[in-house]
């Protein structure tokens, strides 16, 4: 049976270690009798249970449980974990009402009825009892996920006016995740699922993504959906690597590409999509990115934005773009071929086929630039290199540097030295954001007009640079040069202070 389980694990894309034992208890409480009913808690539990089963977990579902049923489910979960052995992975998920009192967290069964705060442990289940069951199993990896901070159903009871859940301390080998920050309230959701669980069910399907990055991806998704109103929280004492779904081993560059793609795959920013393709023209997501870019460009060039509204009239400094119907597939394919190769012949082939096409004016600009370069170098234009000052800085990448948000930057290209991080984002670009872009389109623009940077957004971007094991992400051309990226990386290394 162990051999069969291992083969099944490989076929389904699970880690081999998952074939040993993956055990989950998924609880969803919606039908409360004495406090506010929750619309989506049982839906969330079902969604996550289905997702976990597809990832090789043995899932026990406990829906709309009374106190006695909830306690028995947790006790049975502990017995299963202890029987699973030291290599077992345990996962506990709870969706429903949860409250804190005197620094302790309680999960509420559907029959919870409270009139005095002192009775809380008599009607609820202390969350730490789940941790005790897991600790008793002495297994290698345990995960606790609480989507349980939706509101305080006992806010009118004295000594029960704390919002959300308190942060818990977990035994070694445990990963704790909360739908929102300690003391804050999470959303139940409007479309059948909470923002947190919906993002989680999607993120755990990403192959080879460590659990820490899974929940970072969840955090970004929830922040985007709630317009910054809800920030998922997690804390870890794991001692081993864990991925929900494994796949072929990725290189560092492929991992970097995946992370970048996850951050912009739903973006309506054609410039960001174009920059992604310039960085990874043959990458795993390049084909999808090209299709997205073609769709976005067709919308822009036909006089509509991503929402279908009329776009503002193009400024006099910009090249005039045809406002004809969206480009046919063959025209888009020719344009993308020319864009990815950068060859004069490919651009001319497009213009021969579509002399009045939707991209014709842009192609003429590219052809003029390529011919100008060719006239300066009869042997053909050499690939564009980083500015010399950037190359000189690249050897200083790993030197320890302290960078603070409100303190002027001390090293880098002259244009950014002496300015704080936020002041740099208000500058006009030093280098073109897209290679070959005519100067009137970027030289006098402010970078903040494209990106509404906040300290939080900058920190998230800086942390991305920090997670990379290669210098690729901080050595490529950038509107402020690679040295600004490296300063952001050092800032993230110091905790974004």
DOMARBA-132521 format. One line per field, with one value per residue (C-alpha): x, y, z; residue in three letters. Coordinates in steps of 0.25 Angstrom, whole numbers, plus 5000, padded with zeros to 4 digits. Layout:
BEGIN
X (X:...)
Y (Y:...)
Z (Z:...)
resn (ALA:...)
//
This chain:
BEGIN
X (5000:5011:5017:5003:5002:5015:5012:4998:5006:5015:5004:4995:5007:5008:5021:5025:5025:5011:5008:5012:5001:4994:4983:4973:4961:4953:4942:4931:4921:4910:4896:4898:4885:4888:4898:4899:4898:4910:4906:4919:4927:4922:4924:4938:4940:4935:4944:4956:4953:4951:4964:4972:4966:4972:4985:4986:4980:4971:4960:4950:4939:4932:4921:4911:4916:4911:4921:4922:4923:4934:4942:4940:4945:4958:4961:4959:4968:4979:4977:4979:4991:4998:4995:5001:5015:5026:5026:5011:5006:4994:4985:4974:4965:4953:4943:4933:4932:4944:4947:4958:4957:4969:4978:4973:4965:4952:4945:4930:4921:4907:4900:4909:4901:4908:4903:4916:4930:4934:4926:4934:4942:4929:4922:4934:4946:4960:4968:4980:4974:4976:4991:4992:4986:4996:5008:5004:5006:5021:5020:5029:5019:5006:4998:4987:4978:4967:4957:4950:4951:4938:4932:4930:4916:4918:4922:4911:4916:4925:4940:4937:4939:4953:4952:4958:4967:4980:4993:4997:5010:5011:5020:5032:5029:5016:5011:4999:4991:4980:4970:4974:4984:4982:4971:4965:4952:4952:4941:4931:4930:4919:4921:4919:4933:4942:4953:4963:4959:4956:4970:4976:4969:4975:4989:4991:4990:5003:5013:5026:5022:5027:5016:5022:5021:5007:5002:5009:5002:4989:4992:4994:4981:4973:4979:4975:4961:4958:4965:4975:4964:4968:4983:4984:4995:5004:5015:5024:5032:5034:5047:5045:5041:5026:5019:5004:5007:5020:5024:5037:5048:5049:5062:5063:5060:5047:5043:5046:5037:5026:5025:5026:5015:5006:5007:5002:4995:4982:4987:4981:4995:5000:5014:5015:5012:5022:5033:5030:5031:5044:5050:5044:5042:5043:5037:5027:5016:5021:5010:4999:5006:5006:4991:4988:4997:4990:4977:4981:4987:4975:4966:4976:4978:4963:4960:4955:4961:4960:4946:4941:4940:4945:4960:4965:4970:4985:4994:5001:5015:5010:5010:4997:4991:4980:4966:4961:4955:4964:4975:4973:4980:4990:4994:4996:5004:5013:5015:5018:5028:5035:5034:5041:5052:5055:5060:5058:5053:5042:5037:5038:5030:5019:5018:5018:5006:4999:5004:4992:4990:4987:5002:5007:5011:5019:5026:5031:5037:5044:5049:5054:5062:5068:5072:5079:5086:5090:5096:5105:5110:5110:5112:5099:5094:5100:5090:5088:5096:5093:5098:5113:5110:5101:5111:5121:5111:5108:5120:5116:5103:5105:5112:5104:5097:5087:5075:5064:5051:5052:5067:5074:5080:5095:5100:5096:5095:5096:5081:5076:5087:5083:5068:5059:5052:5039:5045:5052:5038:5034:5045:5044:5051:5065:5065:5053:5044:5043:5055:5053:5042:5042:5047:5034:5026:5034:5045:5036:5027:5026:5028:5017:5007:5008:5010:5002:5013:5011:5021:5014:5014:5029:5032:5025:5033:5046:5043:5042:5056:5061:5055:5063:5076:5081:5085:5076:5064:5073:5083:5073:5071:5061:5055:5064:5075:5078:5084:5070:5065:5078:5075:5061:5066:5075:5063:5055:5066:5065:5051:5046:5049)
Y (5000:5010:5008:5010:5023:5028:5025:5032:5044:5046:5045:5055:5065:5063:5063:5048:5052:5055:5040:5037:5044:5058:5059:5071:5075:5086:5093:5102:5108:5117:5113:5120:5120:5131:5140:5146:5135:5135:5133:5128:5120:5106:5110:5114:5100:5092:5100:5098:5083:5080:5087:5080:5066:5069:5071:5058:5062:5052:5062:5061:5072:5077:5086:5094:5087:5088:5089:5074:5071:5081:5076:5062:5065:5072:5060:5050:5059:5058:5043:5042:5051:5042:5030:5037:5036:5047:5050:5053:5067:5072:5084:5090:5100:5108:5117:5123:5132:5134:5143:5147:5149:5152:5149:5135:5131:5124:5117:5117:5105:5108:5106:5116:5125:5135:5145:5146:5147:5137:5126:5127:5114:5107:5110:5111:5103:5110:5110:5106:5092:5090:5093:5084:5072:5075:5076:5063:5056:5061:5061:5069:5080:5086:5097:5104:5114:5123:5130:5134:5149:5153:5161:5160:5154:5158:5172:5177:5167:5174:5169:5164:5177:5172:5171:5160:5149:5150:5145:5132:5125:5112:5100:5098:5092:5100:5110:5119:5127:5137:5144:5157:5164:5162:5170:5173:5169:5161:5161:5149:5152:5155:5145:5132:5131:5140:5148:5140:5126:5129:5134:5123:5112:5117:5120:5106:5100:5107:5097:5097:5110:5109:5111:5125:5130:5124:5132:5144:5142:5141:5154:5162:5156:5160:5174:5176:5171:5178:5191:5190:5188:5174:5169:5154:5150:5138:5134:5122:5113:5102:5095:5088:5093:5090:5092:5089:5084:5080:5079:5079:5086:5100:5108:5121:5129:5121:5123:5138:5138:5131:5141:5153:5147:5144:5159:5164:5153:5160:5174:5184:5191:5188:5195:5185:5173:5178:5179:5165:5160:5168:5161:5147:5146:5131:5129:5119:5130:5137:5132:5136:5150:5152:5149:5159:5170:5168:5170:5182:5189:5186:5193:5205:5206:5205:5217:5209:5206:5192:5196:5199:5214:5224:5227:5241:5248:5245:5256:5264:5258:5244:5237:5237:5223:5217:5217:5206:5193:5184:5177:5163:5151:5150:5165:5164:5151:5159:5170:5161:5154:5167:5172:5159:5158:5173:5171:5181:5171:5166:5180:5183:5170:5175:5188:5181:5173:5184:5198:5205:5195:5198:5197:5204:5217:5210:5201:5213:5219:5205:5204:5218:5215:5202:5208:5220:5210:5202:5214:5217:5203:5196:5182:5183:5189:5182:5178:5190:5188:5194:5208:5208:5214:5202:5192:5198:5197:5183:5178:5185:5177:5169:5179:5181:5194:5201:5208:5215:5220:5234:5235:5240:5229:5229:5221:5218:5227:5242:5245:5237:5239:5249:5246:5238:5225:5233:5245:5236:5231:5245:5247:5247:5234:5234:5223:5219:5209:5201:5200:5208:5217:5231:5241:5250:5238:5237:5248:5258:5249:5246:5231:5233:5236:5221:5215:5221:5216:5215:5211:5198:5195:5199:5190:5178:5181:5182:5169:5162:5166:5161:5147:5145:5137:5143:5157:5157:5164:5176:5177:5179:5193:5201:5216:5219:5209:5196:5203:5208:5193:5189:5200:5195:5181:5186:5194:5181:5174:5183:5181:5193:5203)
Z (5000:5003:4989:4983:4991:4987:4972:4974:4980:4968:4958:4966:4968:4983:4990:4994:5008:5007:5004:5018:5025:5023:5033:5033:5042:5035:5044:5038:5047:5041:5048:5061:5070:5080:5073:5059:5048:5038:5023:5018:5029:5024:5010:5013:5021:5009:4999:5007:5010:4995:4992:5003:4998:4984:4991:4997:5011:5019:5023:5034:5032:5044:5040:5049:5062:5076:5087:5090:5075:5073:5085:5081:5066:5072:5081:5069:5061:5072:5072:5057:5058:5068:5060:5048:5053:5054:5039:5038:5035:5043:5038:5046:5039:5046:5040:5049:5061:5070:5081:5091:5106:5115:5104:5101:5088:5088:5076:5077:5074:5069:5082:5089:5098:5108:5118:5127:5122:5132:5126:5113:5115:5118:5105:5095:5091:5095:5083:5090:5093:5078:5079:5091:5083:5072:5081:5088:5074:5073:5058:5049:5043:5048:5042:5049:5040:5047:5038:5051:5054:5046:5058:5073:5076:5091:5090:5099:5110:5120:5119:5105:5097:5090:5075:5067:5072:5081:5075:5080:5083:5076:5079:5070:5057:5056:5045:5050:5041:5044:5034:5039:5048:5063:5069:5056:5049:5036:5025:5024:5009:4999:4988:4996:5002:5011:5004:5012:5009:4995:4993:5001:4993:4981:4986:4991:4977:4973:4971:4979:4987:5001:5011:5016:5001:5000:5011:5006:4993:5001:5008:4995:4990:5002:5003:4988:4989:5002:4998:5009:5020:5024:5026:5028:5038:5041:5050:5049:5057:5046:5045:5031:5018:5014:5001:4998:4984:4978:4963:4955:4962:4958:4957:4965:4952:4950:4964:4963:4950:4957:4968:4959:4950:4962:4966:4952:4945:4947:4945:4934:4933:4919:4923:4934:4925:4915:4925:4930:4915:4914:4926:4923:4908:4908:4922:4927:4926:4914:4905:4915:4917:4902:4901:4912:4906:4893:4899:4907:4895:4887:4897:4898:4884:4880:4890:4902:4915:4923:4928:4914:4916:4906:4908:4909:4897:4894:4897:4886:4891:4888:4875:4868:4869:4860:4866:4857:4862:4870:4863:4857:4863:4852:4853:4868:4866:4856:4866:4877:4869:4865:4880:4885:4875:4874:4859:4848:4838:4847:4849:4834:4832:4841:4833:4820:4824:4831:4826:4833:4844:4859:4863:4850:4857:4868:4858:4850:4862:4866:4851:4851:4864:4859:4846:4854:4862:4850:4843:4855:4856:4842:4848:4854:4868:4880:4891:4900:4913:4927:4929:4932:4946:4949:4945:4954:4965:4963:4970:4983:4984:4996:5005:5017:5016:5026:5018:5026:5020:5025:5024:5011:5002:5004:4992:4977:4965:4967:4964:4976:4986:4997:4995:5003:4997:4996:4990:4979:4975:4972:4962:4947:4941:4938:4928:4919:4927:4913:4904:4892:4897:4891:4901:4900:4906:4918:4920:4927:4934:4948:4953:4963:4952:4948:4962:4974:4983:4998:5009:5010:4995:4994:5006:4999:4986:4994:5001:4987:4984:4997:4995:4982:4983:4970:4966:4954:4960:4965:4953:4942:4936:4943:4942:4954:4951:4958:4970:4975:4975:4983:4993:4994:4996:5008:5014:5014:5020:5032:5033:5025:5036)
resn (UNK:UNK:UNK:UNK:UNK:UNK:UNK:UNK:UNK:UNK:UNK:UNK:UNK:UNK:UNK:UNK:UNK:UNK:UNK:UNK:UNK:UNK:UNK:UNK:UNK:UNK:UNK:UNK:UNK:UNK:UNK:UNK:UNK:UNK:UNK:UNK:UNK:UNK:UNK:UNK:UNK:UNK:UNK:UNK:UNK:UNK:UNK:UNK:UNK:UNK:UNK:UNK:UNK:UNK:UNK:UNK:UNK:UNK:UNK:UNK:UNK:UNK:UNK:UNK:UNK:UNK:UNK:UNK:UNK:UNK:UNK:UNK:UNK:UNK:UNK:UNK:UNK:UNK:UNK:UNK:UNK:UNK:UNK:UNK:UNK:UNK:UNK:UNK:UNK:UNK:UNK:UNK:UNK:UNK:UNK:UNK:UNK:UNK:UNK:UNK:UNK:UNK:UNK:UNK:UNK:UNK:UNK:UNK:UNK:UNK:UNK:UNK:UNK:UNK:UNK:UNK:UNK:UNK:UNK:UNK:UNK:UNK:UNK:UNK:UNK:UNK:UNK:UNK:UNK:UNK:UNK:UNK:UNK:UNK:UNK:UNK:UNK:UNK:UNK:UNK:UNK:UNK:UNK:UNK:UNK:UNK:UNK:UNK:UNK:UNK:UNK:UNK:UNK:UNK:UNK:UNK:UNK:UNK:UNK:UNK:UNK:UNK:UNK:UNK:UNK:UNK:UNK:UNK:UNK:UNK:UNK:UNK:UNK:UNK:UNK:UNK:UNK:UNK:UNK:UNK:UNK:UNK:UNK:UNK:UNK:UNK:UNK:UNK:UNK:UNK:UNK:UNK:UNK:UNK:UNK:UNK:UNK:UNK:UNK:UNK:UNK:UNK:UNK:UNK:UNK:UNK:UNK:UNK:UNK:UNK:UNK:UNK:UNK:UNK:UNK:UNK:UNK:UNK:UNK:UNK:UNK:UNK:UNK:UNK:UNK:UNK:UNK:UNK:UNK:UNK:UNK:UNK:UNK:UNK:UNK:UNK:UNK:UNK:UNK:UNK:UNK:UNK:UNK:UNK:UNK:UNK:UNK:UNK:UNK:UNK:UNK:UNK:UNK:UNK:UNK:UNK:UNK:UNK:UNK:UNK:UNK:UNK:UNK:UNK:UNK:UNK:UNK:UNK:UNK:UNK:UNK:UNK:UNK:UNK:UNK:UNK:UNK:UNK:UNK:UNK:UNK:UNK:UNK:UNK:UNK:UNK:UNK:UNK:UNK:UNK:UNK:UNK:UNK:UNK:UNK:UNK:UNK:UNK:UNK:UNK:UNK:UNK:UNK:UNK:UNK:UNK:UNK:UNK:UNK:UNK:UNK:UNK:UNK:UNK:UNK:UNK:UNK:UNK:UNK:UNK:UNK:UNK:UNK:UNK:UNK:UNK:UNK:UNK:UNK:UNK:UNK:UNK:UNK:UNK:UNK:UNK:UNK:UNK:UNK:UNK:UNK:UNK:UNK:UNK:UNK:UNK:UNK:UNK:UNK:UNK:UNK:UNK:UNK:UNK:UNK:UNK:UNK:UNK:UNK:UNK:UNK:UNK:UNK:UNK:UNK:UNK:UNK:UNK:UNK:UNK:UNK:UNK:UNK:UNK:UNK:UNK:UNK:UNK:UNK:UNK:UNK:UNK:UNK:UNK:UNK:UNK:UNK:UNK:UNK:UNK:UNK:UNK:UNK:UNK:UNK:UNK:UNK:UNK:UNK:UNK:UNK:UNK:UNK:UNK:UNK:UNK:UNK:UNK:UNK:UNK:UNK:UNK:UNK:UNK:UNK:UNK:UNK:UNK:UNK:UNK:UNK:UNK:UNK:UNK:UNK:UNK:UNK:UNK:UNK:UNK:UNK:UNK:UNK:UNK:UNK:UNK:UNK:UNK:UNK:UNK:UNK:UNK:UNK:UNK:UNK:UNK:UNK:UNK:UNK:UNK:UNK:UNK:UNK:UNK:UNK:UNK:UNK:UNK:UNK:UNK:UNK:UNK:UNK:UNK:UNK:UNK:UNK:UNK:UNK:UNK:UNK:UNK:UNK:UNK:UNK:UNK:UNK:UNK:UNK:UNK:UNK:UNK:UNK:UNK:UNK:UNK:UNK:UNK:UNK:UNK:UNK:UNK:UNK:UNK:UNK:UNK:UNK)
//
